[in-house]
């Protein structure tokens, strides 16, 4: 059934060009520009209040930007009303009509558009089959689980075969296990249809798992755009490194022998990557992920004492301390909770300027 819908689904590029939005108390969006490829699953990631939902609503037409433009392919839709933009929108709270059956919830928009009765029945049946719920059309939302309600909200958004699918934190109301399962199903549906999708979330793990590319946002600006591995492995700035996952930041000085902390501890460094910029000697900030300081032996290791630790089943997370008092995070599958001292080697790292602290 998804193949049948795919044949009719448009593949649309979305251009966000210098979008600024001011609600009267300063800019919520400060000249955001993004280029989203046809069929891409693109995620807006950021903390509450960073402007990601406002940007999504500008794409949908629920908000009109103070300046800038939104284009679908080569068509400028900035001034279009939502119902003239050909978008599907999945709300955070699903926004299902409690007094309507599943069939009627999905069919509502089609009926408002005066679709013929037979066309309505066919499209609703296709949508229910696509989400794996063909037998539940007569039920009411209150008779469904949270995961089933979420699927109905997606089916209602897709029943129009929209050019663009917009999703505003649609999994945030689900429990942890269901959220993990549903984001995989959502990704499968999106890819089977080939529909351009823009997804809003504050959950870094969720963004890394389901996205083709991610835009990390802070205070109305985009701090970095990239693939999940680029965002995690090669963060462009301190904010991205700290927000997406967990990172350590050790101020000090880069020397010929390695990195020396402000307290004088020398940390040997891995060889630079092929794509890495030169490492000029001088004041800098060493950054590495907790899992990128591994337990090892040898002259290129450094010692640290364990301040605290927590057993998480598949790993142990701890706070460790250098002899000069510098503390950092360490995650390991080799470590035991009883360990009080570690010898570590940094396997991956990046550097930031001291001004970013």
Protein Blocks (a to p, Z undefined) as FASTA:
>chain_A
ZZmmmmmmccdddddehiacdehiapfbgoiacdddehiacdddddehilmmmmmmmmno
paccfbdcddehjbcfklpcfklnopacddfklopafkbcfklmmmmmmmmnopafklmm
mmmmmmmmmnopaklmmpcfklpcfklmmmmmmmmmmmnopabdcdehkllmpcfklmmm
mmmmmmmmmmmnopacddddfbfklmmmmpmbdcddeehiafbgcdfklmmmmccbfklm
mmnocdddddddddfklccdfkopacddddddfklccddeddddddddfklpccdedjkb
ccdddfbdcdehjaccdddddfkopacddddfkbcfkbcbdcdddfbdcdddfklZZ
